[in-house]
Structures are given as structure tokens and as C-alpha cells.
Amino acid sequence: MSKDLNCILPNGGFVVLVLALLFSACEPPVSLPPEPRLTSIDLITEGESGTLLLGFEDGDGNFGLEQSDTTEAFCPSCPFHHNVFCTYQEWRDDQWVTIELNPELGQVPFHYRAPLIAPTGQNKAQRGTITVALEPRYFLTSDWDTLRFAVHIVDRDLQSSDTLLTALVTKP
């Protein structure tokens, strides 16, 4: 086929056509809003351990925190020290009840810091999966056996995603 194309195109035209085909095969830049967005959520359980898989995207590429991000809005006692927020809920008496955890009482909230992975190049949009290990166990001890998590993420500009809910899970 290239022999026929070389005959039709002027001298060197075949190279131009190949380059045009290569560039047309490149993906156009991704255009996403600057706010982070959760695109999927899955809670995988095995015994007492759990793993959250969170699909996300962020149009301006500023999702994630560095270890050194511990001042201003990201200070250890500040509300945005974490950027992945998982709210624990139990099905109690025919309704979902959010269980507020108090660190001052030794209870550890399901909040996490996803690392910054700065995009390179001109297109700063990020798409990926955040994996959160819920260990040593994913559930609280109580008389109720059904739970779920409500999850949202926050970027470095303190813009929040919508909240997604996991499917309900029965404790082991």
C-alpha cells in the first residue's frame, strides 16, 4: 500500500501523510472541571479488613497532599489535614445513622491523606484510583450489622467532590 501512496503523492509526501496520521491518532487534551470528582466507589471486604477503591478525576491537577503539607489549612489539627473523608454509617432502626468518631476519646475517624502526584506536561487533568486500606478492621463494634461509607475528596484549593456511597456491607 505504501508503494501506491508514494506514486500518488509528490516526492516526500508519504512521510507527511504518515506524520499526519500519527498526530491525528494522539488523544486530544482532556477537559475536566477544576473541582475533584469521584467517578466510582467500591468497598472490598475480606474478613475484618477492607479496601476502598475510589475512581477520581481533577481538571486542574491539584489533588493530593505532600508530607510537608502541614501548615495553614493542612495543619494536623485543621479540618483539611486530610483529603479523603470516609463517613461511617450504620443501618439502625430502619434508617442510616452517621457515627461521629471523636479522636479525643481514642476513636480514629476514617480520614486519609492521598499523596500528591503532580501531572507533567501542558494538560494537568488527573484521572486515577485511590486505594485506601481500612485496617486493622473496616467496621466498628456495635449491635448493628449493616454499614456503608459516604466518601468525598478535597483538592488543594479546598474544593470538595460530591459524596458517593458504598454499597451496604454486612459485618462478619
BATI-342319 format. One record per residue: residue number from 0; z, x, y of N, C-alpha, C in turn. Coordinates in nm, 4 decimals, always signed. Layout:
N
+-----+----------+----------+----------+----------+----------+----------+----------+----------+----------+
:  nr :       nz :       nx :       ny :      caz :      cax :      cay :       cz :       cx :       cy :
+-----+----------+----------+----------+----------+----------+----------+----------+----------+----------+
: NUM :        Z :        X :        Y :        Z :        X :        Y :        Z :        X :        Y :
...
+-----+----------+----------+----------+----------+----------+----------+----------+----------+----------+
END
This chain:
172
+-----+----------+----------+----------+----------+----------+----------+----------+----------+----------+
:  nr :       nz :       nx :       ny :      caz :      cax :      cay :       cz :       cx :       cy :
+-----+----------+----------+----------+----------+----------+----------+----------+----------+----------+
:   0 :  +0.0000 :  +0.0817 :  -0.1187 :  +0.0000 :  +0.0000 :  +0.0000 :  +0.0000 :  +0.0861 :  +0.1251 :
:   1 :  +0.0719 :  +0.1985 :  +0.1259 :  +0.0744 :  +0.2819 :  +0.2452 :  -0.0632 :  +0.3405 :  +0.2738 :
:   2 :  -0.1431 :  +0.3624 :  +0.1711 :  -0.2768 :  +0.4168 :  +0.1925 :  -0.3599 :  +0.3164 :  +0.2708 :
:   3 :  -0.3511 :  +0.1883 :  +0.2370 :  -0.4256 :  +0.0854 :  +0.3090 :  -0.3779 :  +0.0744 :  +0.4531 :
:   4 :  -0.2452 :  +0.0811 :  +0.4748 :  -0.1930 :  +0.0713 :  +0.6106 :  -0.2391 :  +0.1891 :  +0.6944 :
:   5 :  -0.2437 :  +0.3073 :  +0.6346 :  -0.2885 :  +0.4240 :  +0.7081 :  -0.4330 :  +0.4080 :  +0.7525 :
:   6 :  -0.5123 :  +0.3403 :  +0.6732 :  -0.6521 :  +0.3197 :  +0.7102 :  -0.6650 :  +0.2225 :  +0.8266 :
:   7 :  -0.5798 :  +0.1228 :  +0.8343 :  -0.5895 :  +0.0206 :  +0.9378 :  -0.5307 :  +0.0681 :  +1.0697 :
:   8 :  -0.4200 :  +0.1413 :  +1.0643 :  -0.3508 :  +0.1812 :  +1.1868 :  -0.4109 :  +0.3093 :  +1.2409 :
:   9 :  -0.4047 :  +0.3275 :  +1.3726 :  -0.4522 :  +0.4538 :  +1.4292 :  -0.3698 :  +0.5711 :  +1.3761 :
:  10 :  -0.4183 :  +0.6904 :  +1.3946 :  -0.3539 :  +0.8121 :  +1.3457 :  -0.2055 :  +0.8143 :  +1.3859 :
:  11 :  -0.1158 :  +0.8295 :  +1.2893 :  +0.0285 :  +0.8304 :  +1.3171 :  +0.0882 :  +0.6905 :  +1.3236 :
:  12 :  +0.0070 :  +0.5885 :  +1.3158 :  +0.0564 :  +0.4519 :  +1.3261 :  +0.1462 :  +0.4120 :  +1.2103 :
:  13 :  +0.1233 :  +0.4696 :  +1.0947 :  +0.2045 :  +0.4371 :  +0.9787 :  +0.3503 :  +0.4757 :  +1.0041 :
:  14 :  +0.3736 :  +0.5915 :  +1.0625 :  +0.5097 :  +0.6351 :  +1.0936 :  +0.5746 :  +0.5382 :  +1.1910 :
:  15 :  +0.5014 :  +0.4926 :  +1.2914 :  +0.5545 :  +0.3987 :  +1.3890 :  +0.5931 :  +0.2681 :  +1.3201 :
:  16 :  +0.5096 :  +0.2202 :  +1.2294 :  +0.5390 :  +0.0968 :  +1.1574 :  +0.6643 :  +0.1121 :  +1.0718 :
:  17 :  +0.6779 :  +0.2233 :  +1.0014 :  +0.7961 :  +0.2463 :  +0.9185 :  +0.9206 :  +0.2483 :  +1.0056 :
:  18 :  +0.9157 :  +0.3176 :  +1.1193 :  +1.0306 :  +0.3204 :  +1.2092 :  +1.0619 :  +0.1815 :  +1.2621 :
:  19 :  +0.9609 :  +0.1046 :  +1.2953 :  +0.9836 :  -0.0320 :  +1.3433 :  +1.0505 :  -0.1165 :  +1.2352 :
:  20 :  +1.0082 :  -0.1002 :  +1.1102 :  +1.0705 :  -0.1741 :  +1.0008 :  +1.2157 :  -0.1320 :  +0.9801 :
:  21 :  +1.2427 :  -0.0024 :  +0.9910 :  +1.3797 :  +0.0447 :  +0.9751 :  +1.4706 :  -0.0124 :  +1.0835 :
:  22 :  +1.4252 :  -0.0088 :  +1.2092 :  +1.5083 :  -0.0597 :  +1.3182 :  +1.5241 :  -0.2103 :  +1.3114 :
:  23 :  +1.4239 :  -0.2817 :  +1.2636 :  +1.4366 :  -0.4269 :  +1.2543 :  +1.5320 :  -0.4656 :  +1.1421 :
:  24 :  +1.5562 :  -0.3747 :  +1.0468 :  +1.6483 :  -0.4030 :  +0.9381 :  +1.7933 :  -0.3814 :  +0.9797 :
:  25 :  +1.8172 :  -0.3135 :  +1.0916 :  +1.9548 :  -0.2914 :  +1.1377 :  +2.0169 :  -0.4235 :  +1.1795 :
:  26 :  +2.1455 :  -0.4336 :  +1.1531 :  +2.2173 :  -0.5546 :  +1.1906 :  +2.2362 :  -0.5607 :  +1.3410 :
:  27 :  +2.2174 :  -0.6783 :  +1.4012 :  +2.2433 :  -0.6890 :  +1.5445 :  +2.3930 :  -0.6773 :  +1.5697 :
:  28 :  +2.4320 :  -0.6403 :  +1.6918 :  +2.5751 :  -0.6289 :  +1.7218 :  +2.6460 :  -0.7624 :  +1.6976 :
:  29 :  +2.7653 :  -0.7541 :  +1.6438 :  +2.8452 :  -0.8730 :  +1.6175 :  +2.9076 :  -0.9185 :  +1.7485 :
:  30 :  +2.8973 :  -1.0468 :  +1.7764 :  +2.9566 :  -1.1018 :  +1.8975 :  +3.0678 :  -1.1979 :  +1.8568 :
:  31 :  +3.1914 :  -1.1578 :  +1.8844 :  +3.3082 :  -1.2379 :  +1.8497 :  +3.3942 :  -1.2556 :  +1.9737 :
:  32 :  +3.4729 :  -1.3620 :  +1.9804 :  +3.5640 :  -1.3769 :  +2.0935 :  +3.6700 :  -1.2662 :  +2.0915 :
:  33 :  +3.7290 :  -1.2349 :  +2.2069 :  +3.8267 :  -1.1261 :  +2.2121 :  +3.9598 :  -1.1577 :  +2.1435 :
:  34 :  +3.9892 :  -1.2859 :  +2.1219 :  +4.1139 :  -1.3223 :  +2.0562 :  +4.1032 :  -1.2962 :  +1.9066 :
:  35 :  +4.2114 :  -1.2500 :  +1.8450 :  +4.2066 :  -1.2309 :  +1.6994 :  +4.1969 :  -1.3660 :  +1.6302 :
:  36 :  +4.1402 :  -1.3642 :  +1.5104 :  +4.1244 :  -1.4876 :  +1.4345 :  +4.1476 :  -1.4580 :  +1.2876 :
:  37 :  +4.2297 :  -1.5419 :  +1.2248 :  +4.2440 :  -1.5340 :  +1.0801 :  +4.1309 :  -1.6149 :  +1.0187 :
:  38 :  +4.0578 :  -1.5544 :  +0.9278 :  +3.9435 :  -1.6215 :  +0.8663 :  +3.9750 :  -1.6713 :  +0.7257 :
:  39 :  +4.0790 :  -1.6157 :  +0.6643 :  +4.1192 :  -1.6599 :  +0.5303 :  +4.2623 :  -1.6163 :  +0.5048 :
:  40 :  +4.3240 :  -1.6849 :  +0.4099 :  +4.4614 :  -1.6504 :  +0.3725 :  +4.4789 :  -1.6812 :  +0.2247 :
:  41 :  +4.5442 :  -1.5890 :  +0.1541 :  +4.5689 :  -1.6092 :  +0.0118 :  +4.7030 :  -1.5459 :  -0.0226 :
:  42 :  +4.7870 :  -1.6192 :  -0.0914 :  +4.9151 :  -1.5689 :  -0.1397 :  +4.9046 :  -1.5534 :  -0.2906 :
:  43 :  +4.9174 :  -1.4297 :  -0.3357 :  +4.9104 :  -1.3992 :  -0.4786 :  +5.0512 :  -1.3631 :  -0.5240 :
:  44 :  +5.0988 :  -1.4298 :  -0.6279 :  +5.2336 :  -1.4032 :  -0.6768 :  +5.2290 :  -1.3530 :  -0.8197 :
:  45 :  +5.3241 :  -1.2644 :  -0.8493 :  +5.3403 :  -1.2129 :  -0.9844 :  +5.4888 :  -1.1867 :  -1.0040 :
:  46 :  +5.5532 :  -1.2734 :  -1.0812 :  +5.6982 :  -1.2641 :  -1.0958 :  +5.7638 :  -1.2920 :  -0.9614 :
:  47 :  +5.8476 :  -1.1998 :  -0.9159 :  +5.9145 :  -1.2169 :  -0.7872 :  +5.8390 :  -1.1507 :  -0.6724 :
:  48 :  +5.7365 :  -1.0722 :  -0.7035 :  +5.6584 :  -1.0038 :  -0.5997 :  +5.5443 :  -1.0921 :  -0.5515 :
:  49 :  +5.5090 :  -1.0753 :  -0.4263 :  +5.3978 :  -1.1492 :  -0.3703 :  +5.3132 :  -1.0604 :  -0.2812 :
:  50 :  +5.1880 :  -1.0959 :  -0.2665 :  +5.0960 :  -1.0250 :  -0.1789 :  +5.0195 :  -1.1271 :  -0.0970 :
:  51 :  +5.0174 :  -1.1060 :  +0.0335 :  +4.9358 :  -1.1877 :  +0.1223 :  +4.8075 :  -1.1122 :  +0.1526 :
:  52 :  +4.6944 :  -1.1795 :  +0.1393 :  +4.5654 :  -1.1239 :  +0.1791 :  +4.5167 :  -1.2064 :  +0.2967 :
:  53 :  +4.5002 :  -1.1408 :  +0.4113 :  +4.4620 :  -1.2087 :  +0.5345 :  +4.3272 :  -1.1562 :  +0.5823 :
:  54 :  +4.2260 :  -1.2401 :  +0.5790 :  +4.0979 :  -1.2031 :  +0.6378 :  +4.1090 :  -1.2239 :  +0.7880 :
:  55 :  +4.0588 :  -1.1283 :  +0.8657 :  +4.0695 :  -1.1408 :  +1.0107 :  +3.9466 :  -1.0845 :  +1.0804 :
:  56 :  +3.9334 :  -1.1209 :  +1.2076 :  +3.8335 :  -1.0602 :  +1.2945 :  +3.8873 :  -1.0595 :  +1.4365 :
:  57 :  +3.8403 :  -0.9627 :  +1.5151 :  +3.8825 :  -0.9475 :  +1.6537 :  +3.7649 :  -0.8909 :  +1.7317 :
:  58 :  +3.7193 :  -0.9641 :  +1.8326 :  +3.5972 :  -0.9279 :  +1.9036 :  +3.6059 :  -0.8032 :  +1.9888 :
:  59 :  +3.7236 :  -0.7719 :  +2.0445 :  +3.7314 :  -0.6544 :  +2.1308 :  +3.7965 :  -0.5345 :  +2.0627 :
:  60 :  +3.8242 :  -0.5453 :  +1.9342 :  +3.8672 :  -0.4306 :  +1.8553 :  +4.0045 :  -0.3765 :  +1.8882 :
:  61 :  +4.0929 :  -0.4613 :  +1.9393 :  +4.2244 :  -0.4094 :  +1.9768 :  +4.3367 :  -0.4687 :  +1.8915 :
:  62 :  +4.3075 :  -0.4971 :  +1.7668 :  +4.4128 :  -0.5430 :  +1.6770 :  +4.4715 :  -0.4230 :  +1.6049 :
:  63 :  +4.6014 :  -0.4187 :  +1.5969 :  +4.6720 :  -0.3137 :  +1.5242 :  +4.7638 :  -0.2363 :  +1.6160 :
:  64 :  +4.8666 :  -0.1778 :  +1.5577 :  +4.9652 :  -0.1009 :  +1.6333 :  +4.9787 :  +0.0386 :  +1.5739 :
:  65 :  +4.9952 :  +0.1364 :  +1.6621 :  +5.0230 :  +0.2719 :  +1.6177 :  +5.1737 :  +0.2867 :  +1.5997 :
:  66 :  +5.2172 :  +0.3852 :  +1.5218 :  +5.3598 :  +0.4082 :  +1.5039 :  +5.4277 :  +0.4342 :  +1.6368 :
:  67 :  +5.3568 :  +0.4966 :  +1.7278 :  +5.4153 :  +0.5306 :  +1.8585 :  +5.4234 :  +0.4112 :  +1.9531 :
:  68 :  +5.3674 :  +0.2978 :  +1.9157 :  +5.3751 :  +0.1777 :  +1.9996 :  +5.5137 :  +0.1149 :  +1.9874 :
:  69 :  +5.6075 :  +0.1700 :  +2.0638 :  +5.7456 :  +0.1210 :  +2.0577 :  +5.8047 :  +0.1012 :  +2.1971 :
:  70 :  +5.7193 :  +0.0929 :  +2.2989 :  +5.7678 :  +0.0694 :  +2.4348 :  +5.7082 :  -0.0604 :  +2.4880 :
:  71 :  +5.7595 :  -0.1021 :  +2.6015 :  +5.7150 :  -0.2248 :  +2.6678 :  +5.7167 :  -0.3417 :  +2.5691 :
:  72 :  +5.6073 :  -0.4138 :  +2.5585 :  +5.6032 :  -0.5345 :  +2.4745 :  +5.6245 :  -0.5059 :  +2.3258 :
:  73 :  +5.6064 :  -0.3783 :  +2.2846 :  +5.6158 :  -0.3431 :  +2.1429 :  +5.7484 :  -0.2756 :  +2.1059 :
:  74 :  +5.8470 :  -0.2815 :  +2.1947 :  +5.9760 :  -0.2160 :  +2.1672 :  +6.0406 :  -0.2798 :  +2.0441 :
:  75 :  +6.1272 :  -0.2070 :  +1.9740 :  +6.1865 :  -0.2589 :  +1.8499 :  +6.2609 :  -0.3918 :  +1.8638 :
:  76 :  +6.3147 :  -0.4197 :  +1.9811 :  +6.3867 :  -0.5467 :  +1.9973 :  +6.3019 :  -0.6532 :  +2.0675 :
:  77 :  +6.1749 :  -0.6237 :  +2.0919 :  +6.0856 :  -0.7164 :  +2.1628 :  +6.0149 :  -0.8105 :  +2.0645 :
:  78 :  +5.9758 :  -0.9279 :  +2.1117 :  +5.9084 :  -1.0245 :  +2.0228 :  +5.7768 :  -0.9747 :  +1.9638 :
:  79 :  +5.7098 :  -0.8779 :  +2.0292 :  +5.5800 :  -0.8314 :  +1.9806 :  +5.5863 :  -0.6920 :  +1.9197 :
:  80 :  +5.7044 :  -0.6546 :  +1.8707 :  +5.7153 :  -0.5282 :  +1.7980 :  +5.6280 :  -0.5351 :  +1.6721 :
:  81 :  +5.6121 :  -0.6542 :  +1.6185 :  +5.5262 :  -0.6772 :  +1.5019 :  +5.3988 :  -0.7461 :  +1.5485 :
:  82 :  +5.2963 :  -0.7423 :  +1.4644 :  +5.1718 :  -0.8105 :  +1.4986 :  +5.1222 :  -0.9046 :  +1.3876 :
:  83 :  +5.1951 :  -0.9130 :  +1.2791 :  +5.1675 :  -1.0092 :  +1.1717 :  +5.2959 :  -1.0898 :  +1.1515 :
:  84 :  +5.2865 :  -1.2191 :  +1.1745 :  +5.4036 :  -1.3057 :  +1.1707 :  +5.3868 :  -1.4105 :  +1.0607 :
:  85 :  +5.4751 :  -1.4042 :  +0.9619 :  +5.4729 :  -1.4972 :  +0.8497 :  +5.5990 :  -1.5824 :  +0.8581 :
:  86 :  +5.5818 :  -1.7106 :  +0.8778 :  +5.6945 :  -1.8026 :  +0.8863 :  +5.7135 :  -1.8683 :  +0.7505 :
:  87 :  +5.8338 :  -1.8577 :  +0.6992 :  +5.8678 :  -1.9081 :  +0.5664 :  +5.9032 :  -2.0565 :  +0.5771 :
:  88 :  +5.8417 :  -2.1367 :  +0.4908 :  +5.8690 :  -2.2810 :  +0.4906 :  +5.8953 :  -2.3280 :  +0.3480 :
:  89 :  +5.9895 :  -2.4218 :  +0.3352 :  +6.0184 :  -2.4822 :  +0.2051 :  +5.9987 :  -2.6334 :  +0.2133 :
:  90 :  +5.9577 :  -2.6902 :  +0.1006 :  +5.9407 :  -2.8350 :  +0.0881 :  +6.0777 :  -2.8926 :  +0.0531 :
:  91 :  +6.1378 :  -2.9599 :  +0.1503 :  +6.2731 :  -3.0141 :  +0.1335 :  +6.2726 :  -3.1624 :  +0.1691 :
:  92 :  +6.3142 :  -3.2442 :  +0.0757 :  +6.3282 :  -3.3883 :  +0.1005 :  +6.2018 :  -3.4484 :  +0.1627 :
:  93 :  +6.0881 :  -3.4221 :  +0.1006 :  +5.9591 :  -3.4797 :  +0.1400 :  +5.9044 :  -3.4312 :  +0.2742 :
:  94 :  +5.9421 :  -3.3107 :  +0.3163 :  +5.8831 :  -3.2542 :  +0.4386 :  +5.8949 :  -3.1013 :  +0.4368 :
:  95 :  +5.8050 :  -3.0366 :  +0.5106 :  +5.8096 :  -2.8911 :  +0.5222 :  +5.9135 :  -2.8539 :  +0.6270 :
:  96 :  +6.0025 :  -2.7634 :  +0.5904 :  +6.1088 :  -2.7171 :  +0.6790 :  +6.0918 :  -2.5670 :  +0.7000 :
:  97 :  +6.0837 :  -2.5262 :  +0.8272 :  +6.0753 :  -2.3846 :  +0.8599 :  +6.2142 :  -2.3241 :  +0.8492 :
:  98 :  +6.2253 :  -2.2160 :  +0.7761 :  +6.3532 :  -2.1483 :  +0.7572 :  +6.3576 :  -2.0307 :  +0.8553 :
:  99 :  +6.4406 :  -2.0420 :  +0.9568 :  +6.4563 :  -1.9344 :  +1.0557 :  +6.5475 :  -1.8271 :  +0.9974 :
: 100 :  +6.5028 :  -1.7044 :  +1.0008 :  +6.5813 :  -1.5936 :  +0.9476 :  +6.6408 :  -1.5148 :  +1.0638 :
: 101 :  +6.7670 :  -1.4783 :  +1.0512 :  +6.8381 :  -1.4099 :  +1.1577 :  +6.8711 :  -1.2667 :  +1.1149 :
: 102 :  +6.8054 :  -1.1668 :  +1.1767 :  +6.8319 :  -1.0272 :  +1.1394 :  +6.9767 :  -0.9859 :  +1.1629 :
: 103 :  +7.0426 :  -1.0498 :  +1.2596 :  +7.1819 :  -1.0154 :  +1.2872 :  +7.2737 :  -1.0548 :  +1.1715 :
: 104 :  +7.2280 :  -1.1453 :  +1.0869 :  +7.3046 :  -1.1862 :  +0.9691 :  +7.2571 :  -1.1136 :  +0.8433 :
: 105 :  +7.1737 :  -1.0115 :  +0.8609 :  +7.1225 :  -0.9360 :  +0.7472 :  +6.9978 :  -0.9963 :  +0.6848 :
: 106 :  +6.9466 :  -1.1040 :  +0.7439 :  +6.8244 :  -1.1660 :  +0.6933 :  +6.7042 :  -1.0968 :  +0.7575 :
: 107 :  +6.6063 :  -1.0651 :  +0.6794 :  +6.4896 :  -0.9933 :  +0.7308 :  +6.3725 :  -1.0896 :  +0.7404 :
: 108 :  +6.3247 :  -1.1170 :  +0.8637 :  +6.2076 :  -1.2056 :  +0.8785 :  +6.0836 :  -1.1437 :  +0.8135 :
: 109 :  +5.9898 :  -1.2269 :  +0.7777 :  +5.8634 :  -1.1817 :  +0.7200 :  +5.7666 :  -1.1465 :  +0.8332 :
: 110 :  +5.7991 :  -1.0397 :  +0.9080 :  +5.7155 :  -0.9906 :  +1.0174 :  +5.6747 :  -0.8477 :  +0.9841 :
: 111 :  +5.5514 :  -0.8126 :  +1.0192 :  +5.4970 :  -0.6839 :  +0.9779 :  +5.4167 :  -0.6201 :  +1.0905 :
: 112 :  +5.3960 :  -0.4895 :  +1.0791 :  +5.3141 :  -0.4145 :  +1.1751 :  +5.1895 :  -0.3642 :  +1.1017 :
: 113 :  +5.0755 :  -0.4236 :  +1.1308 :  +4.9490 :  -0.3752 :  +1.0752 :  +4.9026 :  -0.2590 :  +1.1625 :
: 114 :  +4.8539 :  -0.1511 :  +1.1024 :  +4.8154 :  -0.0334 :  +1.1807 :  +4.6865 :  -0.0544 :  +1.2591 :
: 115 :  +4.6753 :  +0.0226 :  +1.3656 :  +4.5545 :  +0.0235 :  +1.4476 :  +4.4478 :  +0.1059 :  +1.3770 :
: 116 :  +4.3319 :  +0.0464 :  +1.3598 :  +4.2152 :  +0.1181 :  +1.3098 :  +4.1080 :  +0.0963 :  +1.4147 :
: 117 :  +4.1002 :  +0.1891 :  +1.5086 :  +4.0125 :  +0.1737 :  +1.6243 :  +3.8666 :  +0.1848 :  +1.5823 :
: 118 :  +3.7857 :  +0.0838 :  +1.6171 :  +3.6434 :  +0.0914 :  +1.5860 :  +3.5752 :  +0.2005 :  +1.6680 :
: 119 :  +3.4737 :  +0.2601 :  +1.6109 :  +3.3959 :  +0.3604 :  +1.6827 :  +3.2609 :  +0.3006 :  +1.7189 :
: 120 :  +3.1930 :  +0.3618 :  +1.8091 :  +3.0607 :  +0.3142 :  +1.8493 :  +3.0691 :  +0.2112 :  +1.9601 :
: 121 :  +2.9546 :  +0.1508 :  +1.9913 :  +2.9464 :  +0.0559 :  +2.1020 :  +3.0055 :  -0.0796 :  +2.0663 :
: 122 :  +2.9868 :  -0.1235 :  +1.9432 :  +3.0360 :  -0.2544 :  +1.9025 :  +3.1811 :  -0.2409 :  +1.8565 :
: 123 :  +3.2727 :  -0.3001 :  +1.9286 :  +3.4151 :  -0.2868 :  +1.8991 :  +3.4690 :  -0.3968 :  +1.8079 :
: 124 :  +3.3863 :  -0.4906 :  +1.7696 :  +3.4335 :  -0.6021 :  +1.6863 :  +3.4894 :  -0.5493 :  +1.5542 :
: 125 :  +3.5989 :  -0.6108 :  +1.5117 :  +3.6622 :  -0.5743 :  +1.3856 :  +3.6580 :  -0.6928 :  +1.2908 :
: 126 :  +3.6351 :  -0.6628 :  +1.1652 :  +3.6487 :  -0.7602 :  +1.0568 :  +3.7122 :  -0.6863 :  +0.9416 :
: 127 :  +3.8066 :  -0.7521 :  +0.8762 :  +3.8696 :  -0.6838 :  +0.7653 :  +3.9696 :  -0.7712 :  +0.6941 :
: 128 :  +4.0463 :  -0.7079 :  +0.6081 :  +4.1502 :  -0.7742 :  +0.5310 :  +4.2803 :  -0.6990 :  +0.5504 :
: 129 :  +4.3840 :  -0.7739 :  +0.5831 :  +4.5185 :  -0.7186 :  +0.5939 :  +4.5891 :  -0.7548 :  +0.4636 :
: 130 :  +4.6454 :  -0.6558 :  +0.3965 :  +4.7196 :  -0.6784 :  +0.2734 :  +4.8672 :  -0.6552 :  +0.3023 :
: 131 :  +4.9480 :  -0.7568 :  +0.2763 :  +5.0919 :  -0.7490 :  +0.3023 :  +5.1659 :  -0.7652 :  +0.1700 :
: 132 :  +5.2415 :  -0.6620 :  +0.1328 :  +5.3237 :  -0.6686 :  +0.0114 :  +5.4555 :  -0.7352 :  +0.0472 :
: 133 :  +5.4855 :  -0.8460 :  -0.0183 :  +5.6100 :  -0.9194 :  +0.0049 :  +5.7089 :  -0.8769 :  -0.1031 :
: 134 :  +5.7820 :  -0.7685 :  -0.0766 :  +5.8721 :  -0.7109 :  -0.1757 :  +6.0092 :  -0.6906 :  -0.1147 :
: 135 :  +6.1167 :  -0.6934 :  -0.1875 :  +6.1220 :  -0.6979 :  -0.3331 :  +6.0898 :  -0.8358 :  -0.3895 :
: 136 :  +6.0958 :  -0.9428 :  -0.3049 :  +6.0501 :  -1.0716 :  -0.3547 :  +5.9976 :  -1.1522 :  -0.2367 :
: 137 :  +5.9130 :  -1.2469 :  -0.2676 :  +5.8452 :  -1.3247 :  -0.1645 :  +5.9169 :  -1.4536 :  -0.1280 :
: 138 :  +6.0257 :  -1.4856 :  -0.1943 :  +6.0914 :  -1.6145 :  -0.1709 :  +6.2392 :  -1.5939 :  -0.1409 :
: 139 :  +6.2992 :  -1.6952 :  -0.0798 :  +6.4420 :  -1.6949 :  -0.0523 :  +6.5143 :  -1.7730 :  -0.1610 :
: 140 :  +6.6367 :  -1.7358 :  -0.1867 :  +6.7173 :  -1.8082 :  -0.2841 :  +6.7665 :  -1.9377 :  -0.2188 :
: 141 :  +6.7349 :  -2.0497 :  -0.2804 :  +6.7796 :  -2.1802 :  -0.2304 :  +6.7671 :  -2.2821 :  -0.3431 :
: 142 :  +6.8064 :  -2.4041 :  -0.3141 :  +6.7978 :  -2.5103 :  -0.4149 :  +6.6582 :  -2.5712 :  -0.4242 :
: 143 :  +6.5682 :  -2.5337 :  -0.3335 :  +6.4339 :  -2.5916 :  -0.3316 :  +6.3362 :  -2.4938 :  -0.3946 :
: 144 :  +6.2357 :  -2.5471 :  -0.4635 :  +6.1497 :  -2.4598 :  -0.5431 :  +6.0078 :  -2.4419 :  -0.4913 :
: 145 :  +5.9694 :  -2.5108 :  -0.3842 :  +5.8313 :  -2.5033 :  -0.3364 :  +5.8283 :  -2.4439 :  -0.1963 :
: 146 :  +5.7363 :  -2.3511 :  -0.1739 :  +5.7291 :  -2.2828 :  -0.0445 :  +5.5850 :  -2.2593 :  -0.0030 :
: 147 :  +5.5708 :  -2.2197 :  +0.1211 :  +5.4434 :  -2.1725 :  +0.1752 :  +5.4753 :  -2.0849 :  +0.2954 :
: 148 :  +5.3753 :  -2.0135 :  +0.3433 :  +5.3893 :  -1.9342 :  +0.4644 :  +5.2905 :  -1.9859 :  +0.5689 :
: 149 :  +5.3350 :  -1.9892 :  +0.6929 :  +5.2480 :  -2.0131 :  +0.8078 :  +5.2311 :  -1.8764 :  +0.8741 :
: 150 :  +5.1060 :  -1.8324 :  +0.8928 :  +5.0806 :  -1.6951 :  +0.9377 :  +4.9913 :  -1.6945 :  +1.0605 :
: 151 :  +5.0261 :  -1.6067 :  +1.1557 :  +4.9372 :  -1.5773 :  +1.2676 :  +4.9490 :  -1.4291 :  +1.3013 :
: 152 :  +4.8482 :  -1.3778 :  +1.3705 :  +4.8473 :  -1.2378 :  +1.4117 :  +4.8335 :  -1.2305 :  +1.5628 :
: 153 :  +4.8731 :  -1.1157 :  +1.6191 :  +4.8686 :  -1.0946 :  +1.7643 :  +4.8052 :  -0.9587 :  +1.7901 :
: 154 :  +4.7123 :  -0.9524 :  +1.8860 :  +4.6481 :  -0.8246 :  +1.9171 :  +4.7248 :  -0.7503 :  +2.0269 :
: 155 :  +4.6730 :  -0.6355 :  +2.0672 :  +4.7406 :  -0.5500 :  +2.1654 :  +4.7456 :  -0.6115 :  +2.3052 :
: 156 :  +4.6602 :  -0.7091 :  +2.3319 :  +4.6654 :  -0.7819 :  +2.4600 :  +4.7598 :  -0.9020 :  +2.4505 :
: 157 :  +4.8324 :  -0.9126 :  +2.3402 :  +4.9276 :  -1.0213 :  +2.3126 :  +4.8585 :  -1.1563 :  +2.3005 :
: 158 :  +4.7318 :  -1.1536 :  +2.2578 :  +4.6579 :  -1.2764 :  +2.2281 :  +4.6831 :  -1.3121 :  +2.0822 :
: 159 :  +4.7150 :  -1.4379 :  +2.0583 :  +4.7511 :  -1.4831 :  +1.9245 :  +4.6360 :  -1.5576 :  +1.8580 :
: 160 :  +4.6288 :  -1.5421 :  +1.7274 :  +4.5328 :  -1.6199 :  +1.6490 :  +4.5905 :  -1.7586 :  +1.6254 :
: 161 :  +4.5090 :  -1.8473 :  +1.5727 :  +4.5604 :  -1.9739 :  +1.5229 :  +4.6471 :  -1.9435 :  +1.4006 :
: 162 :  +4.7237 :  -2.0415 :  +1.3595 :  +4.8095 :  -2.0262 :  +1.2428 :  +4.7410 :  -2.0858 :  +1.1210 :
: 163 :  +4.7384 :  -2.0093 :  +1.0125 :  +4.6876 :  -2.0585 :  +0.8852 :  +4.8042 :  -2.0728 :  +0.7885 :
: 164 :  +4.7906 :  -2.1651 :  +0.6956 :  +4.8930 :  -2.1907 :  +0.5951 :  +4.8458 :  -2.1449 :  +0.4573 :
: 165 :  +4.9367 :  -2.0835 :  +0.3809 :  +4.9040 :  -2.0521 :  +0.2431 :  +4.9083 :  -2.1810 :  +0.1626 :
: 166 :  +4.8513 :  -2.1758 :  +0.0459 :  +4.8684 :  -2.2872 :  -0.0484 :  +5.0159 :  -2.2883 :  -0.0891 :
: 167 :  +5.0623 :  -2.4021 :  -0.1332 :  +5.2023 :  -2.4086 :  -0.1757 :  +5.2212 :  -2.3312 :  -0.3045 :
: 168 :  +5.3404 :  -2.2772 :  -0.3212 :  +5.3747 :  -2.1951 :  -0.4373 :  +5.5082 :  -2.2440 :  -0.4914 :
: 169 :  +5.5200 :  -2.2482 :  -0.6223 :  +5.6472 :  -2.2808 :  -0.6854 :  +5.7177 :  -2.1503 :  -0.7219 :
: 170 :  +5.8447 :  -2.1403 :  -0.6855 :  +5.9211 :  -2.0187 :  -0.7159 :  +5.9326 :  -2.0003 :  -0.8674 :
: 171 :  +5.9400 :  -1.8748 :  -0.9111 :  +5.9529 :  -1.8508 :  -1.0567 :  +6.0893 :  -1.8959 :  -1.1089 :
+-----+----------+----------+----------+----------+----------+----------+----------+----------+----------+
END
